[in-house]
């Protein structure tokens, strides 16, 4: 290796403290668009805001709220290309800077048109951030903790929403235009903090290696493993990523949107559908218009904002269980159970509003809190985790770009029509979103594969694409499953397949998992094939140095070994 471990020592974060620090800091990115989504819900009901904008009607209110998604949609489509060109870190900086500028325009607005312009500019920053943050997080996270780190990231989003609601509440006591300008100003300070911090964050090692910056990529991987460039786990992970990059290049696989659609259509549609139903399930009826929902139920004025604040606290707390559950239960059980609870809560909300009796205000508060809690633990975090998990490295940024654009397109649709539907169909609006929750349950049950514990490089097996390439895939003895974790976290080489099968899936002995996982499905079988390797197959495909080579259908064993030696020499020269 050209790099040596005998570098000048300096005090810096390495290992798990570095991973956790970066993950927490990334949460500021999602905190921003959580804050920006929630801040308008209290602002638009304030008397000084209403007076300043000359009593805006439903269309104007919907435009000021939902136009954020116009900017977000446009830049989220471009974010994939931008992220591939200038890297994840550079895209994060630009997104934070643009968001801060948009927040300043909103704060010092002089009228409706300027406010709309500020919301569009902020949306442009949000589009970049909401695309690149999940990609960055997935590319630095170990598979066994990837879901937990993504769930923690989503907690940052909901915490931002909660802070915005309480900021609106306390500022409502200010008897001037500062009652709505101060909440808008807060987002500028947070955006500036994220922009400054992104300058000192490490770049994604997968992007560095994919762009032939191998020395830098190895250095970042080593930092996540404690800072030792000679760490065997870091070297094994580097080889695994590098081998995957070389294999994809030798296969002649392009990186265009057209190629992605032709080869990975199923994955793209799954990624897009997860984000679409996250919005159609009704969350933004609550996030954007919570005070209006409570006013509709009978809570008036500042009481409506207070109820929104209480609801937001429960919302934050509901995002904590996935930190533990998402990598134990898996993605499917959480999505399915969340869809059921959300559907019941929305049906009940519509029913109580239809009855319109004295207990309706209290009943609606309970139903909305239950709905928000169910969303916060299920359809909140997982649609941001799922797309970067299932897309391959060559088109990951573009695939996530499309899924994020889908999120903002449906976000805009829901935000724009909700004020109108609240006046026209009233309680039936909640029944409509409950129906979409039922649809999302069916979609996940029949079409979504489980990705719990599968490394990004092994994700092809989940979709039945293992062995389809013409080049051998060499894997280190210590695969990505053990990266950034203590040394005992991966399967020991002397563990039998039976032991692995019985220990790798806790849902096998869990009634909840058996109900929702459908362990006999082809998709879940593919997952276990990606994680569990038959010992006889390993004996025939293990090389002298202990690495594993998966044979292809087109070439015999001698040709595979020769091909791997070419890859090893290329890695060794770096």
Secondary structure, 3 states (H helix, E strand, C coil): CCCCCCCCCCCCCCHHHHHHHHHHHHHHHHHHHHHHHHHHHHHCCCHHHHHHCCCCCHHHHHHHHHCHHHHHHHHHHHHHHHHHHHHHHHHHHHHHHHHHHHHHHHHCCCCHHHHHHHHHHHHHHHHHHHHHHHHHHHHHCCHHHHHHHHHHHHHHHHHHHHHHHHHHHHHCCCCCCHHHHHHHHHHHHHHHHHHHHHCCCCCCHHHHHHCCCHHHHHHHHHHHCCCCCCCHHHHHHHHHHHHHHHHHHHCCCCCCHHHHHHHCHHHHHHHHHHHHHHHHCCHHHHHCCHHHHHHHHCCCCHHHHHHHHHHHHHHHHHCCHHHHHCCCCCHHHHHHHHHHHHHHHHHHHHHHHHHCCCCHHHHHHHHHHHHHHHHHHCCCCHHHHHHHHHCCHHHHHHHHHHHHHHHHHHHHHHHHHHHHHHHHCCCHHHHHHHHHHHHHHHHHHHHCCCCCCCCHHHHHHHCCCCCCCCCCEEECCCCHHHCCCCHHHCCCCCCCHHHHHHHHCHHHHCHHHHHHHCCCCHHHHHHHHHHCCCHHHHHHHECCCCCEEECCCCCCHHHHHHHHHHHHHHHHHC
